[in-house]
Amino acid sequence: MVFFARKMKDNQSLFTLCKEITQKGINISTFCMGVRGMLSRVFCVNHGSAYTYASIGEKTAPGQVSISEFVQLYKKGEESLQKKIEDKYKRK
């Protein structure tokens, strides 16, 4: 299941949904699209998603990350990435 993140809290809603579904023994893969969805693309596997996606070459969608970016962002941690995205894409 893929959703478009309009707000940062949409990532958390997706993480909650993913945990609830996987706790019932159902395998699911899910993340959010868009620049605000980058958080879920990197950390959805920590919340029960069976897999995520990172591009090998050229990015084809907003919020998509390359494999090298994925590794760097994952190492920095979820809270660090959330703050970076919130700061960069604050709605005025």
N, C-alpha and C positions, 0 to 999 in steps of 0.2 A: 504494500500500500504506500502510495506516495501522495504527499500533501504539499501545498504551497504555504510557506510561512510568511504571514503578513506582519506578525509581531514576534518578538523573541520568546514570549511565553507559549507560542504554538509548538516550539520544540519540546517544552516540558509536558505539554498535553500529549504529544506523540510518545514521549518516553513512558508516561503513565499508561497509555493505551497498550503499548508494546509489552510492558511488564504484566499487565492484567491478562493479556491474551496468552503469553508464554507460560504464565503460572497455571493455566488450564491445560498445558501440555500441547498447545498448538504452536507449530513453527511458523514464524512470520518474518518477513523482511520489510522494513519500512524506514523512511526518512523524509525530511522536508526538502522541497526545492526552494530556490531563491537565495539571495544573499543572507537573509536572516535564518535560512534553513541550514547554513553551513555547519552549525553546531551539531545538528542531528546527523548530518552526513558523516561527521567524524566520530561521534560518540554513540550512535544508535546501537552498535554491537555491545556496548557496556550496559544497555538497558533491555537486552533480550533479542534484538534483531539478529537474524541468522547471518546476514551479510550487509555490506554497504558497497558503495561504488566510488572509485577514484579514477580519474582519467590517466591513461598512459601517455598521451600526447596532448593535443589541443583540447581545451575545454569546450564543451558544446552547450552548456547551460549555466545560467547565473547561479552562483553558490557552489558550483562544482569545483572540486579541488584535484590537483594532480597528486600522484602517489608521493612525490617528495614533499609537497605541502602537507599532505595527510600525516605523514610521519612526524614532521616538525610540529604541527598543531596538536597531535595526539600526545607527544612528549611534553608539551607545555601544559596540558590539562584542560579540563572542561570549563572550569571557572574563568581561567585566563582567556580562553577563546570567546566565551560569552561576553565578557567585559569589552574585549576588543571590538566585537561586532556591534554591541550596543553603543559604544562611543562613536564608531565610524558612521553608523546608519541611524542615529537618533532622528526621530520625526520632530520637525520644528513646530 
